[in-house]
Amino acid sequence: MPGGGNRNYKNPCENSWFHLFAIHIFPFCVSINTARNKQGFSVFNERLGDNVPQSTAGIRKRLFKGIKMDFIDLKFQQKRIKGKIDANIQKVLAHGQYVMGPEIEQLESTLAAYVGVKHAVGCASGTDALLMALIAMDIGPGDAVFTSPFTFIATAEVISLLGATPVFVDIAPGTFNINTDKLERAIQAVKSNNPSIHPLPSAQGKLIPKCIIPVDLFGLPADYDAIGAIAQKHGLGVIEDAAQSFGAEYNGRKACSFGRIGCTSFFPAKPLGCYGDGGMCFTHDDRLAETLRSLRVHGQGPHKYENVRIGINGRLDTLQAAILLAKFEIFSEEIEFRQKGAGNYESLMGGNPSVMVPHIPPGYKSAWAQYSILATSESNRTALMDDLNMAGIPTAIYYPKPLHLQTAFKGLSYTFGDFPVSEDCASRIFSLPMHPYLDKEDQKKIVRFLEK
Ligand SMILES: Cc1ncc(COP(=O)(O)O)c(C=O)c1O
């Protein structure tokens, strides 16, 4: 496990009178009912030094004093490693290589080793990582790219940006990830241009199946054994959308290692997040890695002003790489804290008929980017979320509208009913606070609001 954190760290604040006080006497109405909350992280009211001891439960109690509950707590993490973050930032300011400075290569080799792939290519966002991956795999007009409609817009947006066509495939009910039986049918439908086998985008002419983008939703890897077999059978490429799953595992392999290219995001709320936008592509393939490195700098060739392909300005900032290097030192420990938090939720909610907790199949480890549960109905979700939000417990809906029903994709002419599992989940799903520093007492309170 890489450096830094204290393995004996206990999620503290247990039995803290303060939380009872904060929740029941000063209810703070916080609602983060946006599909993608970019802000909303609470502010620390305490003045604390940089040398916060990381091992005592008491420090956590003091840190919590006077703040509301967070949906994702980034402040506590910052306090833990502020000294290291500041030092890394200062190093960048001192050497002045703000673009493609030495921290980029350092981060790339560190994360490539962690994921277990040969190459890592930093870039400006998870969206750019997906875009560059598709360009590197020569995806363009007339190509069908199979993906889930139950994801963030970026997954499918990049397909359309390149003139290719997203062919949506419904999700499996338990995991929220692409249903591999339906994936097989969708490929057959495209090959035979027969929408009676599987819903297809209309008026696209004959499409050529080229690529699958499975999404590791909420941090849980997709079923890569089945997907790999289908891809091989039909000669398709796989690009793993691991924007939410950095740190996750499947059968002992790390997320980002499953496709020909794995793409992740360092958006602040992600399991490994920077302080702005950032992303990374991972691949075993030397040629693809070289193409990705060229694409992120305007299709640069061997010399700075020689351009060998059309690319983008998609570099990761040196400052973000420096911040990520500091955060990565406690990342493995944080992934374990997330397992504990998720385990607490599951045991606390066991047997509650009002909600369905996430299903993690054997062999999988989620990065728990989100802890998303299903209410029994849309009205039940509204009631539960209202209660939680009235008590100062933030919640969010990922995602309220599946992509096939988004206006942005109306040109594909999908209709309601095409992907019933995604539609049903969109109407009942909501997410509870999830981050490495969840306090079990807080979780107990959250769960009590769900027992209605
Ligand atoms: C599944 C998924 N794919 C892609 C992205 C895009 O990542 P970024 O916001 O870094 O561009 C996100 C980010 O929210 C995501 O959740």
Ligand as a Chemical Component Dictionary entry (heavy atoms), coordinates in Angstrom:
data_LIG
# 
_chem_comp.id                   LIG 
_chem_comp.type                 NON-POLYMER 
_chem_comp.pdbx_formal_charge   0 
_chem_comp.three_letter_code    LIG 
# 
loop_
_chem_comp_atom.comp_id 
_chem_comp_atom.atom_id 
_chem_comp_atom.alt_atom_id 
_chem_comp_atom.type_symbol 
_chem_comp_atom.charge 
_chem_comp_atom.model_Cartn_x 
_chem_comp_atom.model_Cartn_y 
_chem_comp_atom.model_Cartn_z 
_chem_comp_atom.pdbx_ordinal 
LIG C1 C1 C 0 -19.200 7.969  -15.898 1  
LIG C2 C2 C 0 -18.474 9.247  -16.227 2  
LIG N1 N1 N 0 -17.840 9.356  -17.398 3  
LIG C3 C3 C 0 -17.145 10.461 -17.730 4  
LIG C4 C4 C 0 -17.070 11.539 -16.875 5  
LIG C5 C5 C 0 -16.356 12.767 -17.312 6  
LIG O1 O1 O 0 -15.316 13.131 -16.460 7  
LIG P1 P1 P 0 -14.881 14.671 -16.315 8  
LIG O2 O2 O 0 -15.913 15.376 -15.526 9  
LIG O3 O3 O 0 -13.562 14.602 -15.632 10 
LIG O4 O4 O 0 -14.762 15.207 -17.705 11 
LIG C6 C6 C 0 -17.699 11.465 -15.637 12 
LIG C7 C7 C 0 -17.643 12.600 -14.686 13 
LIG O5 O5 O 0 -18.531 12.884 -13.948 14 
LIG C8 C8 C 0 -18.429 10.301 -15.299 15 
LIG O6 O6 O 0 -19.062 10.191 -14.127 16 
# 
loop_
_chem_comp_bond.comp_id 
_chem_comp_bond.atom_id_1 
_chem_comp_bond.atom_id_2 
_chem_comp_bond.value_order 
_chem_comp_bond.pdbx_ordinal 
LIG C1 C2 SING 1  
LIG C2 N1 SING 2  
LIG C2 C8 DOUB 3  
LIG N1 C3 DOUB 4  
LIG C3 C4 SING 5  
LIG C4 C5 SING 6  
LIG C4 C6 DOUB 7  
LIG C5 O1 SING 8  
LIG O1 P1 SING 9  
LIG P1 O2 DOUB 10 
LIG P1 O3 SING 11 
LIG P1 O4 SING 12 
LIG C6 C7 SING 13 
LIG C6 C8 SING 14 
LIG C7 O5 DOUB 15 
LIG C8 O6 SING 16 
# 
